[in-house]
Amino acid sequence: MYFSSGVSMLQFAVTGFALTLVALFSTKTVGTDELLKQTTLFLTKEMPRACKGAILVGSLDASTWSTEKVIEDESQVEVMVDHVKGSPSATYSVRWRGRTIKMRITLNAFRFVVLYYVPKTNDMSQSQVSEAIEMVTSGAETVGYSSKLATNLEIDGTEQFVEIYFFKTVDRDLLLDTSARLFWSQDIAVMTKSMLIQLGRHGLISAPAVGDRSGRSATLR
C-alpha cells in the first residue's frame, strides 16, 4: 500500500514537472518588431473602435433593432488619430455631441499613460479643472490609475493647455494579453466619455469652430 502510494505521488510529481518544462519551452519570445506592430494595432485600430463603442447610444425602440448593426455605422462619436509608425504614442481627437477633447495614449509594455489636453482660458484655474473631473479621477482610482494635473502648458507657442495625466501599471505586458487589451481599451474609452461629459458640464470644453475638421494636429505631434 505504501509502495503504491509512493509510486503514485512520484508519477504525479514527474508529470507536473514535465508539463512545466513543456510550458516553458513552448513559450515563444516576442521580438521588438512584433511588439511595435501590436502597439500600432492597439493605438490605431482598437482604441478608436473602443471609443466609438463606449460612446454609442442605443435606442430603446425595439422596432429599430437589427442584428446587422455595426459600431462604425451606429456610433455618434468621431475619432481621428495622429500616429507616427514605430512610435509608442498616438494623439486622438474625440468628438461627441458637439464637444471635442484631445488625448494622447503612450504604451510602454507594463505601463501606459493617458493624457488629456484641455485648452486653457485666462480665467481657468487648476481647482476648476480638478472639481470638474472629480468623478472621473475617483472612478479611475478604483481600477488602479494614478492621476495628476499640469497647468499653463504651452505647446509650440500657439495655445496653452491644462494636461490631465492618468498612469497605470499592469502585471504583464499589455500587448501580449488580448483580454487585457480589450479591457483597458474599453476602460479608456469610458473614461474619455466621462471626461467629455464632465468638462462640458462645467463649461471647460465646447464645440470647435465651424469648418475645423482637421484630424491631424501640428501642435500636439
N, C-alpha and C positions, 0 to 999 in steps of 0.2 A: 504494500500500500504506500509506504513512504517512498519507495523507489519510483513507483509510477507517478506519484505526485511531484517528485523532484524532476522527473523527465518532462512532465507537462509544463512545469514552470520554466525549465531550461528552454524547451521548444518555444514557449511564449516569448521569452526574452530574446532568443535568436531571431525569431520572426519580426519582432519590433525593431531590432537593430537593423535588420535587412531592409525593412520598409523605410527607415530613417535614411539609410545610405542611398536608396533609390530616389527619395525625395530630394536629397542634397545634390546628387549628381545629375538629376534630370532638370534642375533649375537652370535656365538659360540666362547668361549675362546679357543685359540690355546695353547696347552701346550708346555713345553720346548722340550720334546721328538719329537714332530711333527716338531717343528722349526728346530731341528738338522737334522731330516730326510730330510726336504726340503733343508737345507743347503747343505747336501751331494749330493742331486739330482742336484742342481744348479751347484755345483763345478765339479762333476764328469761326468755328462751327458749333461747338457745344454750348458756349456761353451765349451767343446771340439767340440760339434756339431756346435755351432755358429762359432767357428774358422774355421772349415772345410768349412762351407757355405760361410763365408765372403771372404775367400781367394780362393774360387772356381773360376776358369777361364773357361768360357763357349766358345763354338765355334760359329762363325757366319755362318758356313756352314749348311744350313737348312736340308741337306740330312742326317746329323748325329743326328738330333734332335729326341728325343723319350720321350714319356710320362712315360716310365719305369725307367728313370734315377733316382738315389738316390745319396745324398751327399756322403755317405760313399764310393761309387764306383767311383765317378767322381772327387772328390777333389784331388788336388795336394799337400795338406798340411798334415803333420804328427803331431799329437798331442799326447803327453804322459803325464800322470798325476801321481803325487805322493800325496796321501791324506791319512791321518790317521782318521779312523772312529771316529766321535764325535768332530773333530776339525773344527773350523770355517775357516780354511785356506787350500789351496791346491797350490802345485807348479807344473808348466807346462813347458814342453819343446816343443816349436813350431818350426817346420822345414818346410821351403818353399824355393824352388829354390836353394837348397844347403846351405842356411843360417839358423842358429838356434838362437833363443832367449829364455831365461828362464824368467818366470814371476811367481809371486805369487799373488793370489787373496784372500783377507780376507773380510768376511761378518760380519757385526755387526748390524743387524736389520735395523737401519735407516742410516747406513753409510757403505761404502765399500772402500777398498783400493786396487789399482792395482800397483804392484811393479815389475819393470823390472830390470834384472841384466845384466850389460854389462861387460864382462871380461876386466879388466884394464891392459893396457900395460904400459911400463915405460915412453913412450913419449906421453901418452894420458892425455889431460888436461880437466878440467871441461868446459872451454869455447868451446872446440871442440865438446863435447857432447851436450852442450846447443845449439850450432849452428846447429848441425845435426838434432836435434829433434824440432827445432823451429816451423815448420809447424804442427807437431803433438800436441805440447802444445797449440798453438793458436787455433787449432781446438777443442781440449778438453775443453778449457776455454769457448767456445761458448755454451756448454751444462752444464756448472757449475762445472767442475773439478777445483781443485787447484793442483799445482804440485811443486815438489822440487827435487833437486839432492843432493846426499850424496856421497862423493868420498873416495877412499882409504879404502873401507870396506874389511876387511879380514875375511873370513869365515873358521873356523876350521884350520887356518894356512896353507891352501892349495892353495888358489887363491884369488886375490884381484878383487873386483868388483866396478863399479860405479852403484849406485842404483838410479833409476828414479821412484819417487813416484807420483801417481795420486790419489787424495782423492775426494770422492763425498758423500754428504749428501742428502738423499731423504726425501720426505714429510711424507711417511708412511713406514711401514715395507715392504721392498722389497720382502721378501719371501711370503707375503700374496697377492701380486698383480701380476697375471700372465702376464698381458700386460707389466708391468714394467720389469719383469724378462726377457721377450723376447727382449724388447728394449735395456736394459743395457747389456745383454749378447752379443747381436749383435754389440752394440757400442764398447764394449771392444775388440771384435774380429776385427772390422775395425781398431781400434787404434793399435792393435797388428800388423796388416798387414802394417800399415803406419810406425811403428817402424822398422820392418824388412826392408822395402824399404829404409827409410832414413838413418838408421845406416849402412846398406850395401852400399848405395851410397857413404857415406863418409868414407868407409873402416874401420868402427869401429867394425863390426862383420863379420865373414867369415864362410866358410863351416867347419864343425867339422872334426876331424881326421878320416881317413878311418877305419871302423870297430867299431867306437864308436857309438853304437846304444842303449845304456842303457837308459831306461826311468825313472829310479829311481836315485835320486841324493843324495848321503850321505852328501854332503857339504851344501845342501840347505834345508834339512829337519829340 
